[in-house]
């Protein structure tokens, strides 16, 4: 008797650096998945059905029908999803404790610093209704420091932790936006080399190309979307 097909993972997604982390991982692992758009400009992230799986009203989130013990599981927070999928597949997340800790260090570096700080750069340079020089300089300079940290880490390494891992997947979607972050990629040659190698990976290209069946979000001019993203309080499910 033929084995039943693996049921697809439901990916609640919008094409942003955090969403791309998961599409890249799913593509790299060859896992079947179904994209469920979360239109963050229209407020889909505040709907009760989404809050039940992502109480922080942030995408991405997944529902894996074939979770531990064969039972469904939902996971929110992009870093938690990456580590879950790494354990599920045994890929891109080392089993060796020393190597796993190294990957987690750099995953958490991205989650706690590289992503949030670059997000602030995008906000104050591109979306803030008032251009505040101090805020722009503060976050552009901090982004520059973080790119320097990454460049030093990549000296003599093909990937952030030597072997390709979820740490690289977590960083690439943010790093590819260096121009909008006020950075000069030639100032960090190791990052430039790594970024070119990452973007040349077929699964990374496929993950970054995942679209949604919804109008593109223009945060620079869509005031309603800006209010939804930047002025909305979290709602309880």
C-alpha angles and dihedrals in degrees: 000000000000117000117253114257116260108259113240123255113242108234116197099205152161122185101261132119091270093048092048091058089068099041088051092051093046091049093047091051095043092232117159113242141171120218116226108188118231104195099207092186092056096046100253088142089068097054115117095237091055094044089057089067099027109033092178088064092235130122144252106068131151138207112204110196089196099055130144111329090009091289126125119264132186121210129188131188116060095242092051090049092052093051092045092052090045091056092043094054102026089230135123092358112082121231091210106097097223093050092042091053090053091053091048091051091058094039089054090044088059094043095047102034123002096050100039094044094048088047089057090050090054091048099049096037099043114015112026111110090223122045105228109191094200093053093045092049092044095055098035088054092047090049088052090053092050093049086052091053090051092046092053091048092053094052105122093358130103091207136018095266097026095259121058110269147155088280090069091046090052094053105040099073091055096041095053089066094063095127094058088048093061094250133137109222092199088066089066105044095174091054090047092052092046093046092052090050092048095050089049092060108104095221091050090051091050092048093050090048096057107124134191128228094244138088115282115262114243103192093172092070108012103098094181091054091047090054091048093051103034105028105035124108119221115264126215122238 
